[in-house]
Amino acid sequence: MVEISDKASQEFINRINDINVRFKNEKNFMDFCEIIGTCDLESLETTDFYDWLVKTLSKYLDCDPYFTTNSLYRARKIENEEDIGLERHGINISQKIGYNSQNSKEPPLRIAQDGRCNLTGSTYLYLSEDEYTALVETKPNIMEFISLARFKITKPLKILDLTKIKENNFESKYYPMKIYNAFRALPSDKSVYMVCQYISDLIRKFGYDGIKFESSLTTSYNLTIFNCSPDKIQFVDSRIVRAAQLWYSFVDLKNKTIINKNFRDDINDDTFKQANNELSALKRQFCKSKKKNVINS
């Protein structure tokens, strides 16, 4: 007969308890996600996950540091060629200036679509830590023109930093990691977006100015600002850039290697010259078209 030590017995019991807790938390979180889809807010507030979320937000309200930084960025594709051809909304071809403040900030309520943190009909400002992340988040096609805007924070903001979830000493990591992963999920997962939207709205109601979370496309962070009044954040400037190349990296599960191809090294003066020529050509094309319409009328 094999004897089991008290220590081994306790370790076995602890493992069983951990499994039971994970299953329970998984069910609680799935219940929360399912109810969000029905928009039954009263039932939502009876879930264990909602109770945990409210208690956690209350706990972190007084200990989260105020956020400030010199520069944040937002990129917007110039999808309407008329904006370039007619130099509309602040665009200046000769100086390579992109959209003005009004067209670089969050979209107006009447045209705002739902995003990672906002529902349709509400509008938040999405910013990135660096230029590259802001540009990648637009998911551009090669040769597309993009307006890259720079913003500055004019006074410290109360930001809930989700990037520090891994560092915090939570009693259980299950719920925090669910939130962490939800905010890093790819945009195609709309069901996860609904979870992020509800949590974001709850965070806003707790008095936060925004949320900081890791980008799903780079190793940098993104920010969502709920209230973008000039006394909190201001537009600095913008410039026109062009998507020159795309880069992918793949994980080979069988061979446990990374498959990728280094960036092309043929980005030179000719590349800049070509981009400038095509930008100017767009303007000439629309000027010519406009002149022809005036003559015909």
KOLBA-335795 format. One record per residue (C-alpha): y, z, x; residue in one letter; residue number from 0. Coordinates in Angstrom, 2 decimals. Example, Ala and Ser with C-alpha at 12.3 -4.5 7.8 and 13.67 -1.06 7.14 Angstrom:
[[-4.50 7.80 12.30] 'A' 0] [[-1.06 7.14 13.67] 'S' 1] 
! end
This chain:
[[0.00 0.00 0.00] 'M' 0] [[3.39 -1.03 1.40] 'V' 1] [[6.03 1.65 1.30] 'E' 2] [[9.63 0.64 0.67] 'I' 3] [[12.34 2.76 2.24] 'S' 4] [[15.12 4.25 0.15] 'D' 5] [[17.60 2.06 2.04] 'K' 6] [[15.66 -1.13 1.27] 'A' 7] [[15.31 -0.09 -2.37] 'S' 8] [[19.05 0.49 -2.66] 'Q' 9] [[19.82 -2.87 -1.03] 'E' 10] [[17.50 -4.58 -3.52] 'F' 11] [[19.19 -2.80 -6.45] 'I' 12] [[22.63 -3.73 -5.12] 'N' 13] [[21.63 -7.40 -4.90] 'R' 14] [[20.34 -7.37 -8.48] 'I' 15] [[23.57 -5.73 -9.64] 'N' 16] [[25.64 -8.33 -7.76] 'D' 17] [[23.70 -11.13 -9.44] 'I' 18] [[24.18 -9.53 -12.86] 'N' 19] [[27.91 -9.17 -12.24] 'V' 20] [[28.22 -12.82 -11.14] 'R' 21] [[26.37 -14.02 -14.24] 'F' 22] [[28.56 -11.83 -16.45] 'K' 23] [[31.76 -13.04 -14.79] 'N' 24] [[30.60 -16.65 -15.04] 'E' 25] [[30.01 -16.25 -18.77] 'K' 26] [[33.37 -14.52 -19.26] 'N' 27] [[35.18 -17.30 -17.41] 'F' 28] [[33.32 -20.04 -19.31] 'M' 29] [[34.19 -18.32 -22.60] 'D' 30] [[37.84 -18.33 -21.53] 'F' 31] [[37.72 -22.06 -20.66] 'C' 32] [[35.98 -22.93 -23.94] 'E' 33] [[38.56 -21.06 -26.05] 'I' 34] [[41.45 -22.72 -24.19] 'I' 35] [[40.11 -26.06 -25.42] 'G' 36] [[40.44 -24.84 -29.03] 'T' 37] [[44.00 -23.51 -28.52] 'C' 38] [[42.97 -20.27 -30.26] 'D' 39] [[45.34 -18.00 -28.37] 'L' 40] [[44.43 -14.87 -30.34] 'E' 41] [[40.77 -15.17 -29.36] 'S' 42] [[41.81 -16.01 -25.80] 'L' 43] [[43.54 -12.65 -25.43] 'E' 44] [[40.31 -10.82 -26.29] 'T' 45] [[38.36 -12.23 -23.33] 'T' 46] [[37.51 -10.13 -20.27] 'D' 47] [[39.06 -12.77 -17.98] 'F' 48] [[42.40 -12.57 -19.83] 'Y' 49] [[42.32 -8.77 -19.53] 'D' 50] [[41.66 -9.02 -15.78] 'W' 51] [[44.41 -11.64 -15.37] 'L' 52] [[47.07 -9.53 -17.09] 'V' 53] [[46.14 -6.40 -15.13] 'K' 54] [[46.19 -8.33 -11.84] 'T' 55] [[49.58 -9.92 -12.52] 'L' 56] [[51.02 -6.52 -13.44] 'S' 57] [[49.69 -5.07 -10.19] 'K' 58] [[51.17 -7.80 -7.99] 'Y' 59] [[54.56 -8.00 -9.69] 'L' 60] [[56.15 -5.39 -7.45] 'D' 61] [[54.44 -6.21 -4.16] 'C' 62] [[54.74 -10.01 -3.89] 'D' 63] [[57.42 -10.97 -1.32] 'P' 64] [[60.40 -13.10 -2.23] 'Y' 65] [[60.00 -16.68 -1.06] 'F' 66] [[62.54 -18.66 0.92] 'T' 67] [[62.34 -21.71 3.20] 'T' 68] [[64.70 -24.30 4.66] 'N' 69] [[63.23 -27.50 3.21] 'S' 70] [[60.81 -28.59 0.51] 'L' 71] [[59.96 -32.15 -0.49] 'Y' 72] [[59.24 -34.24 -3.55] 'R' 73] [[58.16 -37.88 -3.48] 'A' 74] [[58.40 -40.34 -6.34] 'R' 75] [[57.08 -43.90 -6.37] 'K' 76] [[59.69 -46.59 -6.96] 'I' 77] [[57.51 -48.35 -9.50] 'E' 78] [[60.28 -50.26 -11.24] 'N' 79] [[61.42 -53.02 -8.87] 'E' 80] [[64.69 -53.27 -10.78] 'E' 81] [[65.66 -49.86 -9.36] 'D' 82] [[65.60 -51.49 -5.93] 'I' 83] [[66.88 -54.92 -6.92] 'G' 84] [[69.84 -53.54 -8.89] 'L' 85] [[70.21 -50.42 -6.75] 'E' 86] [[69.99 -48.09 -9.74] 'R' 87] [[69.76 -44.28 -9.95] 'H' 88] [[71.37 -43.72 -6.57] 'G' 89] [[69.28 -46.14 -4.52] 'I' 90] [[71.15 -47.76 -1.64] 'N' 91] [[69.28 -50.50 0.22] 'I' 92] [[71.58 -50.85 3.24] 'S' 93] [[71.45 -47.11 3.94] 'Q' 94] [[67.79 -46.75 2.86] 'K' 95] [[68.74 -43.99 0.40] 'I' 96] [[66.27 -43.15 -2.38] 'G' 97] [[66.79 -41.70 -5.84] 'Y' 98] [[69.74 -39.40 -6.52] 'N' 99] [[69.50 -35.74 -7.53] 'S' 100] [[68.96 -36.41 -11.24] 'Q' 101] [[66.12 -38.85 -10.60] 'N' 102] [[64.50 -36.85 -7.79] 'S' 103] [[64.15 -33.61 -9.74] 'K' 104] [[61.76 -32.78 -12.57] 'E' 105] [[61.60 -35.35 -15.40] 'P' 106] [[63.55 -34.75 -18.65] 'P' 107] [[61.72 -32.94 -21.43] 'L' 108] [[61.59 -36.05 -23.62] 'R' 109] [[59.46 -37.99 -21.11] 'I' 110] [[57.64 -35.20 -19.26] 'A' 111] [[53.85 -35.57 -19.25] 'Q' 112] [[51.40 -32.76 -18.72] 'D' 113] [[50.72 -31.81 -15.09] 'G' 114] [[48.73 -29.25 -13.17] 'R' 115] [[50.98 -26.42 -14.31] 'C' 116] [[52.97 -27.74 -17.27] 'N' 117] [[52.01 -28.81 -20.76] 'L' 118] [[53.41 -31.96 -22.35] 'T' 119] [[56.93 -31.12 -23.52] 'G' 120] [[57.65 -28.64 -20.75] 'S' 121] [[58.85 -29.68 -17.32] 'T' 122] [[58.56 -28.01 -13.91] 'Y' 123] [[59.57 -29.14 -10.43] 'L' 124] [[56.61 -29.89 -8.15] 'Y' 125] [[57.41 -29.61 -4.44] 'L' 126] [[55.47 -29.73 -1.17] 'S' 127] [[55.72 -27.86 2.10] 'E' 128] [[56.08 -31.01 4.20] 'D' 129] [[56.95 -34.67 3.86] 'E' 130] [[53.40 -35.93 4.38] 'Y' 131] [[51.91 -33.78 1.60] 'T' 132] [[54.65 -34.80 -0.83] 'A' 133] [[53.96 -38.49 -0.11] 'L' 134] [[50.17 -38.16 -0.30] 'V' 135] [[50.43 -36.36 -3.65] 'E' 136] [[51.84 -39.57 -5.19] 'T' 137] [[48.55 -41.33 -4.32] 'K' 138] [[50.35 -44.53 -3.31] 'P' 139] [[48.93 -47.97 -2.78] 'N' 140] [[49.54 -49.73 0.52] 'I' 141] [[52.97 -51.44 0.71] 'M' 142] [[54.45 -49.38 -2.15] 'E' 143] [[58.00 -48.07 -1.76] 'F' 144] [[58.57 -44.35 -2.35] 'I' 145] [[61.66 -42.19 -2.65] 'S' 146] [[61.27 -39.03 -0.56] 'L' 147] [[63.68 -36.25 -1.56] 'A' 148] [[64.50 -33.03 0.26] 'R' 149] [[65.42 -29.77 -1.49] 'F' 150] [[66.58 -26.38 -0.31] 'K' 151] [[66.19 -22.97 -1.93] 'I' 152] [[69.60 -21.39 -2.49] 'T' 153] [[68.38 -17.87 -3.19] 'K' 154] [[65.05 -16.05 -2.71] 'P' 155] [[62.49 -16.82 -5.42] 'L' 156] [[59.74 -14.68 -6.88] 'K' 157] [[56.68 -16.81 -6.09] 'I' 158] [[53.07 -15.92 -6.86] 'L' 159] [[51.23 -16.95 -3.68] 'D' 160] [[47.73 -18.14 -4.61] 'L' 161] [[47.08 -19.22 -1.02] 'T' 162] [[46.58 -15.56 -0.09] 'K' 163] [[43.75 -14.97 -2.56] 'I' 164] [[41.17 -15.15 0.22] 'K' 165] [[43.04 -12.51 2.21] 'E' 166] [[43.53 -9.96 -0.58] 'N' 167] [[41.02 -7.15 -0.95] 'N' 168] [[39.99 -7.67 -4.57] 'F' 169] [[37.21 -5.51 -5.97] 'E' 170] [[35.46 -8.74 -6.89] 'S' 171] [[36.29 -12.19 -5.50] 'K' 172] [[34.79 -14.11 -8.42] 'Y' 173] [[37.82 -14.40 -10.72] 'Y' 174] [[40.36 -14.84 -7.90] 'P' 175] [[38.33 -17.66 -6.36] 'M' 176] [[38.02 -19.36 -9.75] 'K' 177] [[41.81 -19.46 -9.94] 'I' 178] [[42.12 -20.52 -6.30] 'Y' 179] [[39.71 -23.44 -6.81] 'N' 180] [[41.23 -24.44 -10.16] 'A' 181] [[44.65 -24.98 -8.56] 'F' 182] [[43.04 -27.07 -5.80] 'R' 183] [[40.94 -29.20 -8.17] 'A' 184] [[41.54 -32.94 -8.19] 'L' 185] [[43.83 -34.26 -10.96] 'P' 186] [[40.95 -36.08 -12.65] 'S' 187] [[39.52 -32.76 -13.89] 'D' 188] [[41.60 -32.31 -17.06] 'K' 189] [[39.58 -29.32 -18.31] 'S' 190] [[40.55 -27.39 -15.17] 'V' 191] [[44.16 -28.51 -15.67] 'Y' 192] [[44.19 -26.74 -19.04] 'M' 193] [[43.18 -23.49 -17.33] 'V' 194] [[45.94 -23.95 -14.73] 'C' 195] [[48.50 -24.70 -17.43] 'Q' 196] [[47.71 -21.55 -19.38] 'Y' 197] [[47.66 -19.35 -16.28] 'I' 198] [[50.96 -20.89 -15.10] 'S' 199] [[52.63 -20.16 -18.41] 'D' 200] [[51.40 -16.57 -18.28] 'L' 201] [[52.70 -16.21 -14.71] 'I' 202] [[56.08 -17.55 -15.86] 'R' 203] [[56.21 -15.00 -18.70] 'K' 204] [[55.61 -12.23 -16.16] 'F' 205] [[58.92 -13.10 -14.53] 'G' 206] [[57.85 -15.25 -11.62] 'Y' 207] [[59.97 -18.24 -10.56] 'D' 208] [[56.96 -20.30 -9.54] 'G' 209] [[53.52 -20.62 -7.96] 'I' 210] [[52.42 -21.48 -4.45] 'K' 211] [[48.98 -23.06 -4.03] 'F' 212] [[47.08 -25.22 -1.56] 'E' 213] [[47.18 -28.99 -1.91] 'S' 214] [[43.90 -30.64 -2.88] 'S' 215] [[44.74 -33.55 -0.57] 'L' 216] [[46.03 -31.90 2.64] 'T' 217] [[45.89 -28.50 4.34] 'T' 218] [[49.50 -27.70 3.38] 'S' 219] [[50.78 -25.94 0.27] 'Y' 220] [[52.54 -27.09 -2.90] 'N' 221] [[55.03 -25.22 -5.04] 'L' 222] [[55.67 -25.35 -8.76] 'T' 223] [[59.13 -24.09 -9.71] 'I' 224] [[59.57 -23.10 -13.37] 'F' 225] [[63.37 -22.87 -13.50] 'N' 226] [[65.22 -25.37 -11.31] 'C' 227] [[68.82 -24.30 -11.95] 'S' 228] [[71.26 -25.13 -9.09] 'P' 229] [[71.71 -21.44 -8.28] 'D' 230] [[68.01 -21.37 -7.27] 'K' 231] [[67.24 -24.76 -5.75] 'I' 232] [[69.37 -27.77 -4.80] 'Q' 233] [[68.83 -31.42 -3.98] 'F' 234] [[69.84 -32.22 -0.38] 'V' 235] [[69.17 -35.92 0.18] 'D' 236] [[66.57 -38.68 -0.17] 'S' 237] [[65.39 -41.74 1.70] 'R' 238] [[63.17 -44.75 1.08] 'I' 239] [[59.76 -44.86 2.78] 'V' 240] [[56.82 -47.22 2.46] 'R' 241] [[53.09 -46.59 2.38] 'A' 242] [[51.83 -48.30 5.54] 'A' 243] [[48.15 -47.35 5.47] 'Q' 244] [[45.61 -45.12 3.77] 'L' 245] [[43.04 -42.93 5.47] 'W' 246] [[39.79 -41.44 4.21] 'Y' 247] [[37.23 -39.07 5.69] 'S' 248] [[33.63 -38.77 4.48] 'F' 249] [[30.98 -36.07 4.95] 'V' 250] [[27.54 -37.43 5.85] 'D' 251] [[25.28 -34.83 4.20] 'L' 252] [[22.08 -36.10 5.80] 'K' 253] [[23.32 -36.36 9.39] 'N' 254] [[25.88 -33.54 9.07] 'K' 255] [[28.66 -35.63 10.57] 'T' 256] [[32.10 -36.85 9.56] 'I' 257] [[32.56 -40.57 8.99] 'I' 258] [[36.10 -41.76 9.49] 'N' 259] [[38.19 -44.34 11.24] 'K' 260] [[41.20 -43.40 13.31] 'N' 261] [[44.65 -44.45 12.13] 'F' 262] [[45.62 -47.97 13.06] 'R' 263] [[47.91 -48.11 16.07] 'D' 264] [[49.75 -51.26 15.06] 'D' 265] [[52.67 -49.48 13.40] 'I' 266] [[55.48 -50.88 15.55] 'N' 267] [[58.95 -52.42 15.32] 'D' 268] [[57.55 -55.44 13.48] 'D' 269] [[56.18 -53.12 10.77] 'T' 270] [[59.62 -51.61 10.19] 'F' 271] [[61.23 -55.04 10.29] 'K' 272] [[58.81 -56.41 7.68] 'Q' 273] [[59.39 -53.44 5.36] 'A' 274] [[63.17 -53.80 5.67] 'N' 275] [[63.02 -57.54 5.01] 'N' 276] [[60.92 -57.11 1.87] 'E' 277] [[63.21 -54.34 0.61] 'L' 278] [[66.25 -56.60 1.08] 'S' 279] [[64.37 -59.53 -0.50] 'A' 280] [[63.81 -57.51 -3.66] 'L' 281] [[67.54 -56.89 -3.95] 'K' 282] [[68.38 -60.57 -3.36] 'R' 283] [[65.79 -61.61 -5.94] 'Q' 284] [[67.33 -59.46 -8.66] 'F' 285] [[70.89 -60.37 -7.70] 'C' 286] [[69.99 -64.07 -7.96] 'K' 287] [[68.25 -63.52 -11.29] 'S' 288] [[71.22 -61.57 -12.65] 'K' 289] [[73.66 -64.28 -11.55] 'K' 290] [[71.52 -66.98 -13.19] 'K' 291] [[71.45 -65.05 -16.48] 'N' 292] [[75.25 -64.69 -16.43] 'V' 293] [[75.68 -68.48 -15.89] 'I' 294] [[73.23 -69.32 -18.69] 'N' 295] [[74.98 -67.00 -21.13] 'S' 296] 
! end
